[in-house]
Amino acid sequence: MAEFVLVHGSWHGAWCWYKVVNRLEAAGHSALAVDLPGLGADGTPLGEVTLDLWNDELVSVLKNRSEPVILVGHSRGGLNISLAAATVPDRIKRLVYLCAFVPESGRSLFEQAGENTGSELATALVPSADGLSTVVADSRLQDIFYADCSDDDLTLARLCLKPEPLAPLNTPFHDREDNLSSVAKTYVECLQDRAITIETQRRMASRCDSVVTMDTSHSPFFSTPDALVSVLLDLAGD
C-alpha cells in the first residue's frame, strides 16, 4: 500500500481532489488531500497566511503519516511540495508535479510566473481591494482551468474557490542543504493547459527525473481522474 498526500493549487482546496482520493482508496491505497491555511475549509485570515505557515501545516501532515509519501502538487502546489521536500526529505518517497511550478532557489513564484508567457491567466486576475489576495474572473474560469471538465465540475469550483493570498507567492523559495535535489521527482505535463503553458511546463520539467504526458487541460483531477490515478499508481510501483 502506498501513501499519497495531495496538495491543491491557487484558489482551490482539498475538495478538488475528491475523485482522485476515492479512486486511490478504492485501489487499496491511503490518500489524503490537505487544505492549506486560508484556503478550502480552512478559515485562517488571509492577512496571517505566509509561505512558512503553509509549510508548517504540510510538514506536520507528512510527519504524521505512517511512512514516506508520494507527494502530489498541482499548479502552485508545486511550490508547497518543493518546500516540504527541502524541509523533511526523509518523509517523501517521490514528488509529483501536476502541471505545477517547480521552484528555483532564491526566486519567488511571482518571479517565475512572469516567465509563463502566453498564459491566459495573467489577464484574468482580479486583485482584492486590500491588496492581500486575488481571484480569477468568473467569466474566464472555464476556459482557463476547466475547458474539458463537466458542467457539474465547474459548478463545484464556483462554489468552492476562494481568494488566493499573495504574501506566500512573493516570498522567495530556498532549498535547504540541497534536500530537494535528493528526492525523486516526476513531472506530469498537460498538453491543453491554458494556465501554465506547455512550453513553461517543459522548461520546469527539465529539472525532474521523469515526465508523463496527459492530453488534458489544467484540471485532470476533474476531467480524467481515471487516467490521472493510473499515472499515480504506476509511480507508486516504481
Buried (B, 14 or more C-beta within 10 A) or exposed (E): EBBBBBBBBBBBBBBBBBBBBEBBEEBEBBBBBBBBBBBBEBEBEBEEBBBEBBBBBBBEBBEEBEEBBBBBBBBBBBBBBBBBBBBBBEBBBBBBBBBBBBBBBEBBBEBBBEEBEEBBBEEBEEEBEEEBBBBBEEEBBBEBBBBBBEEEBBEBBEEBBBBBBBBBBEBBBEBEEEBBEEBBBBBBBBEBBBBBBBEBBEBBBEBBEBBBBBEBBBBBBBBBBEEBBBBBBEBBEE
